[in-house]
Amino acid sequence: MVRATPANAADNILCLQLAHDSVHGAFAGFSNFMAGRVNGKSVLIPLDAAVGKRNCIAPGGNFWQQLVFSTGQPNWGQ
């Protein structure tokens, strides 16, 4: 992932949680998965479901605007 700002405390917490989820999945006997967050919940996503698909984000949408604001990037679209 390309970052526009240095990591902050929230980034550290998220990375720690993803690492814990990955270890728990491995200890539970799962393989070929990735840990992630969906709607604020920790999930284990099968790699087959994550690979080969594009996630399109609307440049004028709420998600993109939150990303621009949280990373401190200029909003060139406005």
Sine and cosine of phi, psi and omega as CSV:
sin_phi,cos_phi,sin_psi,cos_psi,sin_omega,cos_omega
0.00,0.00,0.64,-0.77,0.05,-1.00
-1.00,0.01,0.78,-0.63,-0.02,-1.00
-0.95,-0.31,0.61,-0.79,0.04,-1.00
-0.98,-0.18,-0.30,0.95,-0.02,-1.00
-0.70,-0.71,0.32,-0.95,0.08,-1.00
-0.90,0.44,0.42,-0.91,0.04,-1.00
-0.89,0.46,0.55,-0.83,0.04,-1.00
-0.85,-0.52,-0.11,-0.99,-0.06,-1.00
-0.88,0.48,-0.62,0.79,0.01,-1.00
-0.90,0.44,-0.61,0.79,0.05,-1.00
-0.90,0.44,-0.68,0.73,0.00,-1.00
-0.89,0.46,-0.66,0.75,0.01,-1.00
-0.91,0.41,-0.70,0.72,0.01,-1.00
-0.88,0.48,-0.72,0.70,0.00,-1.00
-0.89,0.46,-0.65,0.76,0.04,-1.00
-0.89,0.46,-0.69,0.72,0.01,-1.00
-0.90,0.44,-0.67,0.74,0.03,-1.00
-0.90,0.44,-0.63,0.78,0.04,-1.00
-0.90,0.44,-0.70,0.71,0.02,-1.00
-0.88,0.47,-0.70,0.72,0.01,-1.00
-0.88,0.47,-0.64,0.77,0.01,-1.00
-0.90,0.44,-0.69,0.72,0.01,-1.00
-0.91,0.41,-0.68,0.73,0.03,-1.00
-0.88,0.48,-0.65,0.76,0.04,-1.00
-0.90,0.44,-0.67,0.74,0.02,-1.00
-0.91,0.42,-0.69,0.72,0.02,-1.00
-0.91,0.42,-0.45,0.89,0.04,-1.00
-0.99,0.16,-0.04,1.00,0.07,-1.00
0.99,-0.10,0.09,1.00,0.02,-1.00
-0.99,0.17,0.48,-0.87,0.12,-0.99
-0.59,-0.80,0.19,-0.98,-0.02,-1.00
0.82,0.57,0.77,0.64,0.03,-1.00
-0.65,-0.76,0.24,-0.97,0.16,-0.99
-0.75,-0.66,0.52,-0.85,0.06,-1.00
-1.00,0.05,0.58,-0.81,0.01,-1.00
-0.36,-0.93,-0.06,-1.00,0.05,-1.00
-0.82,-0.57,0.76,-0.65,0.06,-1.00
-0.76,-0.65,0.87,-0.49,-0.02,-1.00
0.79,0.61,0.65,0.76,0.06,-1.00
0.98,0.18,0.07,1.00,-0.01,-1.00
-0.94,-0.35,0.59,-0.81,0.09,-1.00
-0.97,0.25,0.75,-0.66,0.00,-1.00
-0.68,-0.74,0.41,-0.91,0.14,-0.99
-0.95,-0.30,0.88,-0.47,-0.11,-0.99
-0.96,-0.27,0.83,-0.56,0.07,-1.00
-0.87,0.49,0.67,-0.74,-0.03,-1.00
-0.87,0.50,-0.54,0.84,0.03,-1.00
-0.87,0.50,-0.54,0.84,-0.01,-1.00
-0.98,0.18,-0.35,0.94,-0.09,-1.00
-0.99,-0.17,-0.42,0.91,-0.10,-0.99
-1.00,-0.02,0.62,-0.78,0.11,-0.99
1.00,0.08,0.13,0.99,0.03,-1.00
-0.87,-0.50,0.56,-0.83,0.04,-1.00
-0.98,-0.19,0.65,-0.76,0.07,-1.00
-0.96,-0.27,0.96,-0.28,-0.04,-1.00
-1.00,0.02,0.75,-0.66,0.00,-1.00
-0.89,-0.46,0.79,-0.61,0.01,-1.00
-0.95,0.31,0.84,-0.54,-0.03,-1.00
-0.87,0.49,-0.42,0.91,0.03,-1.00
-0.99,-0.11,0.05,1.00,-0.08,-1.00
-0.99,0.16,0.17,-0.99,-0.04,-1.00
-0.89,0.45,-0.68,0.73,-0.03,-1.00
-0.87,0.49,-0.71,0.70,-0.02,-1.00
-0.90,0.43,-0.67,0.74,0.00,-1.00
-0.89,0.46,-0.63,0.77,0.06,-1.00
-0.90,0.43,-0.64,0.77,0.02,-1.00
-0.89,0.45,-0.73,0.68,0.00,-1.00
-0.87,0.50,-0.70,0.71,-0.02,-1.00
-0.91,0.41,-0.72,0.70,-0.09,-1.00
-0.94,0.33,-0.44,0.90,0.01,-1.00
-1.00,-0.10,-0.03,1.00,0.05,-1.00
0.95,0.31,0.38,0.93,0.00,-1.00
-0.99,0.16,0.49,-0.87,0.11,-0.99
-0.94,0.34,0.54,-0.84,0.00,-1.00
-1.00,-0.09,1.00,-0.01,-0.08,-1.00
-0.94,0.33,-0.33,0.94,-0.06,-1.00
-0.97,0.23,-0.19,0.98,-0.05,-1.00
-0.83,-0.56,0.00,0.00,0.00,0.00
